[in-house]
Amino acid sequence: MRNKKGKKKVGTKTADKSEQRNAASGLIPLSLRERGRRRAKLGDPAWFNSRREERPAPKYTKSAGGVLLPKHLLKGANALVHKSFVPVEAELSLSPAIVGRPTQRLLRRFSGKKVIPANDTWIEGNDDRQIYFDATFPWCSIGQVITPTGRGTGTLAGKNFVLTASHVVAGLWTPGQPLTQPITFVPAMFGGSSILGPTWTANVTGIAAWKEINDVVGYDVAICQLDQPMGDWLGAFGSRGYSEDWEGNAWWEHAGYPYDLSPNGDQPCYQFQITIDDDDDDDFDTVELETDADIASGQSGGPLWAIFNDGGHQIVGVLSGRDDDFLESSNVFAGGSGLNALVKWGRDNWG
């Protein structure tokens, strides 16, 4: 059987067995029902600004420049668990405040028939993305990576670095050299600036990615060092490796900055109940996750996550792109050891 987005549907008995196995190992994400029982902490939206004032950035931040990581760090990384971090008393919301979607501008034929403009948007069945406006955690920890060549999505995964796709910053750095191109990260970007305030922006001072791996989707991940401890102020996602027992369960959430849903591509979208339908891996347990997520240009680098009982908000994949196969195409995220070892290195070396 196939679900509404044309993917294979997992039978109830199979899904129940997977949940039992995962529950026994403590790896099952929170269900929608369980998430509903967890009430948000109360807090003032201005609280983050007060925290920044109380915990100022260091005057001197060592710039890492370009760093290529050796492949031996990948060994065993899929088994690692990096917990998320939420500042005490920060306001937390399990679902963002949805603001709706603009009416799509259609073209027309001479005959009067409507035509949807061609663009880089890949929808699996119905388009389930929604624009949101929210300054609570975790939404404030997702933002836009702005470069001289384009824009992508990044997520705070440590105290002063963001996780994104390597192709978002491709061609803008050189291994072993300081960065010469201006790259910035704006958390909670909406309509041209952060909803936390116009001063909430950070410069990227270093980039780390994998050595000797080019143009491979599973390794399309990078971390960007920031000159300000945004993760300490706002909170940061954790990460963990992928288990194939999770396949077929609509547990996953994704957020990013699509160019097609807002005039300037600077309003974030959110989608939940995403299914991972299949995965491919290599000898290092780096995985490429095939999903039914709806994506567009600008969402690259955006997180695929769930809320786990033993780790909080944890990312299992970073959006890379569309599988170029007419008969069996899907939207693919990079995960497993390639993602998890990179986050470990970032936390060990950048905080």
C-alpha positions in Angstrom: 0.0 0.0 0.0 1.0 3.6 -0.5 0.2 6.7 1.6 -1.2 10.0 0.4 2.2 11.0 -0.9 2.8 7.9 -2.9 5.1 6.2 -0.5 5.0 2.7 0.8 2.7 2.5 3.8 3.9 0.5 6.8 1.3 -1.8 8.3 0.0 -1.2 11.8 1.5 -4.4 13.2 4.9 -3.6 11.7 4.8 -0.1 13.1 3.8 -1.4 16.5 6.7 -3.9 16.6 9.1 -1.1 15.6 7.8 1.1 18.4 8.2 -1.7 20.9 11.8 -2.3 19.9 12.6 1.4 20.0 10.8 1.9 23.4 12.8 -1.0 24.9 16.1 0.8 23.9 14.8 4.3 24.9 15.1 5.6 21.3 11.4 6.2 20.5 10.5 9.9 19.7 7.6 11.4 21.5 4.3 10.7 19.8 1.9 13.6 19.1 -0.2 12.6 22.0 2.8 12.6 24.4 3.9 15.9 23.0 0.5 17.4 23.8 0.9 16.5 27.4 4.1 18.5 27.8 3.0 22.0 28.6 5.2 24.9 27.4 7.2 26.8 30.0 5.9 30.3 30.6 8.2 33.1 29.8 8.6 36.6 28.4 9.5 36.9 24.7 12.0 39.6 25.7 13.7 37.1 28.0 16.3 36.1 25.3 17.4 39.7 25.0 17.9 39.9 28.8 19.9 36.7 28.8 22.2 38.1 26.0 22.8 41.2 28.1 23.6 39.1 31.2 25.9 36.7 29.2 27.8 38.9 26.7 29.9 37.4 23.9 33.6 37.1 24.5 35.6 40.1 23.2 37.9 37.9 21.2 36.7 34.9 19.4 39.3 32.7 17.7 38.4 32.3 14.0 38.7 28.7 12.8 38.8 29.4 9.1 38.3 26.3 6.9 38.6 22.9 8.5 38.5 19.5 6.8 37.8 16.7 9.1 39.5 13.2 8.6 37.2 10.3 7.9 38.4 8.2 10.8 36.2 10.4 13.1 33.2 8.8 11.5 33.8 5.4 13.1 31.1 4.6 15.7 29.6 8.1 15.4 26.1 6.8 14.5 25.7 5.5 18.0 26.4 8.9 19.6 23.6 10.9 21.3 24.0 14.7 21.6 21.3 16.2 23.8 19.5 19.4 23.1 20.0 22.4 25.3 17.2 24.8 26.4 18.0 27.8 28.7 16.3 27.6 32.0 13.0 29.5 32.0 13.1 30.0 28.2 9.7 29.8 26.6 9.2 26.5 24.8 6.6 25.7 22.2 6.0 22.2 20.8 4.3 23.7 17.6 5.0 27.1 16.1 2.5 29.9 15.7 1.3 29.5 12.1 0.6 32.7 10.1 -0.9 31.2 7.0 0.3 31.2 3.4 0.2 33.8 0.7 -1.9 33.2 -2.4 0.1 31.7 -5.2 0.6 34.0 -8.2 -0.4 32.0 -11.3 0.3 32.6 -15.0 -2.2 32.1 -17.7 -2.3 30.7 -21.3 -3.8 32.6 -24.3 -6.8 30.3 -23.8 -7.2 31.5 -20.2 -5.9 28.2 -18.6 -4.0 28.7 -15.4 -0.3 27.8 -15.3 1.9 27.2 -12.2 5.3 28.9 -12.7 8.2 26.5 -13.0 10.6 26.6 -10.0 12.7 24.4 -7.8 9.9 23.2 -5.6 9.3 19.5 -4.9 6.0 18.5 -3.3 5.1 15.0 -2.3 1.3 14.9 -2.7 -0.3 17.8 -0.9 1.9 20.7 0.1 1.8 20.5 3.9 4.2 23.4 4.7 3.1 26.3 6.7 4.7 29.7 7.3 5.2 30.4 11.0 6.2 33.4 13.2 7.6 32.3 16.6 10.4 33.3 19.0 10.1 30.4 21.4 12.4 27.4 21.5 13.1 25.5 19.3 12.0 27.9 16.6 14.3 30.7 17.6 17.3 28.3 17.1 16.5 27.8 13.4 17.5 30.6 11.1 18.8 31.7 7.7 22.4 31.4 6.5 23.1 34.3 4.2 26.0 34.1 1.7 27.2 36.2 -1.3 25.9 33.4 -3.6 22.5 32.6 -2.0 20.7 31.6 1.2 20.0 28.4 3.1 18.8 27.2 6.4 20.9 26.6 9.5 20.2 25.3 13.0 22.0 26.0 16.3 23.6 22.6 17.4 26.1 24.0 19.8 26.8 27.1 21.8 28.4 28.9 18.9 27.9 27.0 15.7 25.1 26.1 13.3 24.5 22.9 11.3 23.7 23.3 7.6 24.3 21.7 4.2 27.8 21.9 2.8 26.5 23.0 -0.5 25.0 26.1 1.1 28.5 27.4 1.7 30.3 25.7 -1.2 33.0 27.7 -2.9 33.1 30.3 -0.1 36.0 28.9 1.9 39.4 27.2 1.6 40.8 24.5 3.9 43.4 25.8 6.3 42.7 29.5 5.4 40.7 32.2 7.1 37.3 33.0 5.6 37.3 35.9 3.2 33.7 35.8 2.1 31.0 37.4 4.3 28.6 34.8 5.7 26.0 35.5 8.4 23.5 33.6 10.4 20.2 35.3 11.5 18.2 33.2 14.1 14.4 33.4 13.8 14.7 35.4 10.6 11.3 36.7 9.4 10.9 39.4 6.7 14.4 40.7 6.6 15.6 40.5 10.2 15.3 38.4 13.4 12.0 38.7 15.2 14.1 38.9 18.3 15.4 42.2 17.1 17.6 43.7 14.4 20.8 43.2 16.4 20.4 39.4 16.4 22.8 38.4 13.7 26.2 36.6 13.8 29.1 36.4 11.5 30.5 33.0 10.4 34.2 32.8 11.3 34.9 29.1 10.5 33.5 26.2 8.5 34.1 22.5 9.1 33.2 19.7 6.7 34.4 16.3 5.6 37.7 15.5 3.9 38.0 13.8 0.6 34.2 13.5 0.1 32.8 15.6 -2.8 29.3 15.9 -4.0 28.0 13.0 -2.0 24.5 13.6 -0.5 25.3 11.6 2.7 28.2 14.0 3.4 26.4 17.2 2.4 26.7 18.6 5.9 28.8 21.4 7.4 29.0 23.4 10.6 29.6 27.1 10.8 31.4 28.7 13.7 29.8 32.0 14.9 31.4 35.0 16.4 28.6 35.1 19.1 27.4 32.4 21.4 23.9 32.3 19.9 23.3 28.7 21.1 24.1 29.7 24.7 21.6 32.5 24.5 18.8 30.8 22.5 19.3 27.1 23.0 20.5 24.4 20.7 19.3 21.2 19.1 21.0 17.9 19.8 21.6 15.2 17.2 21.7 11.4 17.1 22.3 8.6 14.6 19.6 6.9 12.6 17.9 3.5 13.2 16.2 1.7 10.3 13.6 0.5 12.8 12.1 4.1 12.5 11.3 3.7 8.8 7.6 4.3 7.9 6.7 6.2 11.1 5.4 9.7 10.7 7.4 11.1 13.6 9.6 13.7 11.9 9.5 17.5 11.6 11.3 19.9 9.3 11.7 23.6 9.1 13.4 25.9 6.6 13.3 29.0 4.5 11.7 28.3 1.1 12.0 30.9 -1.6 8.5 30.1 -3.0 6.3 30.8 0.0 7.3 34.4 0.7 8.3 37.4 -1.5 12.0 37.3 -0.5 12.4 33.8 0.7 13.0 35.0 4.3 9.9 33.6 6.1 10.3 30.1 7.6 8.0 27.2 7.0 7.2 24.2 9.1 6.0 20.6 8.4 5.3 17.8 10.8 4.3 14.1 10.5 7.0 13.5 7.9 7.9 9.9 7.1 11.3 8.4 6.4 10.6 5.8 3.7 14.0 4.4 3.0 17.7 4.9 3.7 21.0 4.2 2.0 24.2 3.9 4.0 28.0 3.4 3.6 30.7 1.6 5.5 30.8 4.4 8.1 27.0 4.3 8.8 26.5 7.6 7.2 23.0 7.6 5.8 20.9 9.2 3.1 17.3 9.5 4.3 14.6 9.3 1.7 11.5 11.2 2.9 8.1 12.5 1.9 8.9 16.0 3.1 7.9 19.0 0.9 10.8 21.1 0.0 12.0 24.1 -2.1 15.2 26.0 -2.7 16.3 27.8 0.5 15.3 25.0 2.8 18.6 23.3 2.1 20.4 22.7 5.4 17.2 22.7 7.4 16.8 20.1 10.2 14.8 16.9 10.2 14.1 16.1 13.9 11.9 14.6 16.6 11.6 15.0 20.3 13.2 12.1 22.1 12.6 11.1 25.7 16.3 10.7 26.4 17.7 13.7 24.4 15.1 16.4 23.7 15.0 18.0 20.3 17.4 16.0 18.2 18.3 16.2 14.5 18.7 13.0 12.5 19.1 14.6 9.1 19.9 17.8 7.2 18.2 18.6 3.9 20.3 18.1 0.9 17.9 18.0 -2.1 15.9 16.0 -4.5 16.7 12.5 -5.8 16.9 12.9 -9.5 15.0 9.7 -10.5 11.7 10.2 -12.4 10.3 6.8 -11.4 11.3 6.8 -7.7 12.2 10.3 -6.7 12.2 11.5 -3.1 13.5 14.4 -1.0 16.8 13.4 0.7 18.4 14.3 4.0 22.0 13.6 5.1 22.3 11.9 8.5 24.0 9.1 10.5 27.7 9.3 11.3 28.5 12.1 8.8 26.1 14.4 10.7 26.6 13.1 14.2 30.4 13.1 14.2 30.4 16.6 12.8 28.3 17.8 15.7 30.5 16.0 18.2 33.6 17.7 16.7 31.9 21.1 16.9 30.9 20.7 20.5 34.4 19.4 21.4 36.2 22.2 19.6 33.9 25.2 19.3 31.5 24.8 22.3 
